[in-house]
């Protein structure tokens, strides 16, 4: 009796240790990204978002093995970040580019731009806060076409392009009127 209990215990321990070793490895996290490009374009009162994250060659096969789960996780986190700022990510989808070892998240952001009498006011805290950025404090380059930045965001080399309506002869300058920006907002008037 004692011997069979001991044998059962040993077999159970071997089975349990085998199960623990065969668990799927954790999915890569944003800390495993090697570069991130974000393009935001405004069109009327909708913002089109596209973020392309590049991953280390060693991590990308693990991502591809769990495409569905990885895609769902990315979309859910992005939608949560956006909704915390009272905007809504609509029609979010993820593409996997095996040649470039990248994942592209695309969607439209609703509720970020308001229009009144030909004047537009856009909120970008949903984009900037999760990256730890600010249009003014992080010295975004101001231009006729919008605001641009390149540097480290959350420890990842990142490029952010916020393309706004190009208004000839007008640069999106900090605090300027009727076309300008502040820390996390931009505004313009169309002729």
N, C-alpha and C positions, 0 to 999 in steps of 0.2 A: 504494500500500500504506500509506504513511504517513498519507495523508488518510483512508482508511477506518478506520484504528486511532483516529485523532483523533475522527472522527465517532462511532465506537462508544463511545469514552470519554465524550464529551459526552452522548450519549443515555443512557448508563448513569448518569451523575451526575444528569441530570434525572429519570430514573425513580426513583432512590434518594431524591432530595430530595423528590419527590412522595409517595413512600411514607411518609417520615418525617412529612410534614405531615398525612397522612390517618389516622394512628394515633388510636385513641380516646383522648380526654382521660382523665386519671386520675380515679377516682371521688372524690367528696368524702370528707373524713375527719372524725373527731369534732371537729376544730378548726373545722369549718364549721357545727357545731351552734349554735343560738342559745338553746336552753333544753332542760332535761331534767327530766322528772317520773318518779320511781320509787315504785312502790307494792309493798310486800311484806306479805303476809298469811299468818299461820300458821293451819294447820288440822290438829289432831292432831299427827302427826310430819312433815307436809309443809309446805313453804313455797311459796306461790304468788307468782311474780315477774311484774311488768309494768313495763317501762320505755318511756316515750314520749319520743322525741327529736324536737325541732322544728328545722327546717332553714330556711336563708335561701331566699327565693322564687327567687332566681337559681340556686341549687344543686339544688333539688328536681327539675326536669325531667331533669337528668343522672342523678339517682338512679333515676327512673322508667324511663329508657331501659335501665338495667342492673339491673332488679329482681332477677332470679335471682342474679346475681353478688353484688350488694350484700347481699341477704338471706343468702346462704351465708356471706359474709365476717363479717357481724354475728353470726350464730349460732356460727360456729367460734371467733371471738374470745371471745365470752361463755362458751362451754363450756370453753375453755382456762383462762380466768380462774377459773371455778368449780372446775374439777378441780385446780388448783394448791392449793386449800384442802381437798382430800379430800371434796368434795361433787360431786354429779352433777346437771346440768341435763337434765331429761327433757321430751320432747315440745315442744321449742322451735320456735316459729314466728314469722314476721314478717308484720305487716299494714302496708299503705301507706295513709295517709289523705290523699288529694289535697286535700281542702278545708282541712284544718288544716296541711298541709305537714309531716306528721309520720310517723314510723316507729315502730311499736309492737312490741316484742319481749316475748313472753309464754312462760312455761314453769313447770314445777314443779322445785323443788330438793329432791333426796333426800339424806339423810345429814347434814342441818344441824340436826335436832332429835332428841334422844334422850329416852326416857321411862323412869323407874324409880320404882316404887311411888307413882304419882300425881304425881311431880315431873317437870317438863320442863326441859331445858337446850338452848338454841339457840345455834348458832355463826353469826355474821354477818360474819366476816372476808372471806368470798367476795364480799360486797356492798360492804363499807367500804373495804378495801385498794385496789382498783382506782380508787376515787374519791378516795383520799387522806384518808379520813375516819375518825373515831373517836367512839364515842358520848359519851365523857367529854370528851376534849380539844376537840371541836368543839361542845360545849354543846348536844347534842340536847335538845329539850324533852321532859320526862318527864311522862307522864300515865297515867291509868287504862287507856287504850286502847293504849298503846305509846310509841314514841319517834319524834320528828319533827324535821326540820332543813330550813333553807332558807339558801342562800348560794352561793358559787362553789366548784365542784368541778372541778378540772383546768381552771380558767378559764371554765367554763360555768355560767350561772345554773341551779341545781339545787335541786329539792325532793325530799326523801326521807321517806317515811312507812313506818314499820315498825309494822304493826298486830299487836298481840299479844292474847291472850285478855283481855277486859275482866273484871276481878275487882272487884266493887263494894267501894269503900272502900280499895282498894289502888292505889298509884301505882308505876310501874316506876322506882324510885329507885336511884341508883348504890350498889352494894355492899349494898343492903338484902336481908333474908331474910324470908320465903321467896319474895318477889316482888321482882325487881330486875334490875340489869344491871351490867356492867363495860365495858371498852373496846370489846369486839367480841362480847359474849355477853349473853344475857338468860335469866332463869329464872323459873319460876312453878309454883304448885301449884293445881290445880283443886279446888274444894270438892266 
